Amino acid sequence: MKRILYLLLFALPQIVNAQTTAQKLERAYQILVKDEQAKYAITSLCILDANTGKVIFANNENIGLAPASTLKTITSATAFYNLSKDFRYETKLSYTGKITAEGTLQGDIIITGSGDPTLGSWRYEQTKENNILNQWVVAIKAAGIKKIEGSVVSDDSAFGTSTIPTGWIWQDIGNYYGAGAGSICWRENQFDVHLRAGSSVESEVQLVKTVPQMPYIQLVNELTTGASGTGDNAYGFLPPYTNIGYIRGTWGMGIKKSGISLALPDAAFDVAYRLQDTLKKLNIECTKNASSARLLALEKKQISNEQKPLLTIFSPTLSQMVYWFQKKSINLYGEQLIKTLAYKQGKEASTKNGAKAVIDFWSAKGIDKNALNMIDGSGLSPANRVTSMAMASILFQAQKESWFSDYLNSFPDYNGMNIKSGNINDVTAYAGYYTAKNGSKYIAVININNYSGSGISRKLFQVLDALK
């Protein structure tokens, strides 16, 4: 009897504390749902005990909502499970034909991609554009090549020609965050456009330059100057594989940043173009224009299978990529990862197959597949629908894995929590982990769709603050 009383006395404070936390969450949540901004919204909250997986408080946890970028937490976890934290992409440089005694390559230089989203990225020292180009040039020179009777060709065939998920909207496509995904990426498939506002409202905005120069793309500038304080409302409309695009919207007077970033319409062609241009500057001339497997296919041509290797470049590890994927919410990485999952299964590397691979994987681990209606891997599509319970359950399972520390390290720090944010039109969501001062650990997923006004994040954090 004494032992039973002792155990009860020991457990009672924990039970009371758990009840108090649940009550605090419920009160804070009710304040949110009764807020004027949430009048026509759907809200969802799921808080789990991170040690046991037990639900502490939940509401609308089984209603599928647009998750925005919190979907990246699922894509990242799935990639860790299926590719391993040390997984690296390979990009191969080779040549076709033969090299004469005089150093003339009677053939082409071939760049073959396998989906590396970091090639040419400025985020890692080894992937920076100049570093990659220098390595390729050194390899070409080491082979004794002084002239090329052919061109530089990107083999972008592995992931097919469909680069944009069908659920993305026109306003996003053409801007850096809506860049398409393919088997060859370059500079994270984006370039910069420097702008200068006019001297008066509605006057013409000057397109100063592009960085780098894009001589093969024509940009039609339809931007007008916005009033001081209106900021950046400029969007690029630049479809995949085009050479003409439009910039529309307003660019406010007094804006501090230099311009906007647009999506490369054809990253595979651009990397071939950059290498060929670099070789030209070093007096290694090509007799034909830079090209790609896709462009050759339009001419009923194909790349020769008889290739001789020059160099293989490896990407950073998956852990390093996921770090930036979640910290900076890079949509391109998510689309590359789910296509890679499909490709590794021997299936067509499409977004649809990649999303199915994610859903099937979690279904096999006990998550109802109907709770994961995925259109893409990044959350950019407003048509994605994921329940907060499914997302919280995946976050709970991830804690058991050897790669969890790397996964957790990729979550941004918001509101004193390791939590990933998500924002698209009238959608704001957060998902992640929190350890309270008393040592209690929680998994939190909160989501609101179709709210009105701005500043909703502060009100979502007030709900999550009930855990503190």
QUIFEN-V555373 format. One record per run of one state. SS is the DSSP state (hx for helix, st for strand, lp for the rest). FROM is the first residue (numbers start at 0). LEN is the number of residues. If there is no record, write none. Layout:
ss->[SS	SS]
from->[FROM	FROM]
len->[LEN	LEN]
This chain:
ss->[lp	hx	lp	hx	lp	st	lp	st	lp	st	lp	hx	lp	st	lp	st	lp	st	lp	st	lp	st	lp	st	lp	hx	st	hx	lp	st	lp	st	lp	st	hx	lp	st	lp	hx	st	lp	st	lp	st	lp	st	lp	st	lp	st	lp	st	lp	st	lp	hx	lp	st	lp	st	hx	lp	st	lp	hx	lp	hx	lp	hx	lp	hx	st	lp	st	lp	hx	lp	hx	lp	st	lp	st	lp	st	lp	st	lp	hx	lp]
from->[0	1	33	35	38	41	49	54	59	64	65	67	83	89	96	97	99	103	106	108	112	115	116	119	120	124	127	128	142	146	148	151	155	174	175	178	183	184	186	189	196	203	204	205	211	217	221	223	226	231	237	243	252	258	263	266	281	285	286	290	292	298	306	314	317	327	330	344	350	364	368	371	373	384	386	387	398	403	409	412	414	416	424	426	435	440	449	455	467]
len->[1	32	2	3	3	8	5	5	5	1	2	16	6	7	1	2	4	3	2	4	3	1	3	1	4	3	1	14	4	2	3	4	19	1	3	5	1	2	3	7	7	1	1	6	6	4	2	3	5	6	6	9	6	5	3	15	4	1	4	2	6	8	8	3	10	3	14	6	14	4	3	2	11	2	1	11	5	6	3	2	2	8	2	9	5	9	6	12	1]
